[in-house]
Amino acid sequence: MAFSTVVTYGKRGYRQVDAKSGVIVFERDMQPPAYHQGIFEEALVALGAPGKVVPKVIGIDRVDYEVTWA
């Protein structure tokens, strides 16, 4: 959600799947999925919970990022 504070476009959401996974939803954002994937993975490392981020392209301007962590 911190990303939403520095940009004025698009919509972001998050839903918890279980204790160590969730889905980050980006809508109306034209950045390549690999860009956000790398940021999310490095954020997990910085938080001490390395994990995996898998982008699922839903449409030209929507990507769901499936996030799991240790």
ZIDA-V143159 format. One record per helix or strand. SS is the DSSP state (a for helix, b for strand). FROM is the first residue (numbers start at 1). TO is the last residue. If there is no record, write none. Layout:
[[SS | FROM | TO] [SS | FROM | TO]]
//
This chain:
[[a | 2 | 5] [b | 11 | 18] [b | 21 | 27] [a | 33 | 46] [b | 51 | 59] [b | 62 | 69]]
//
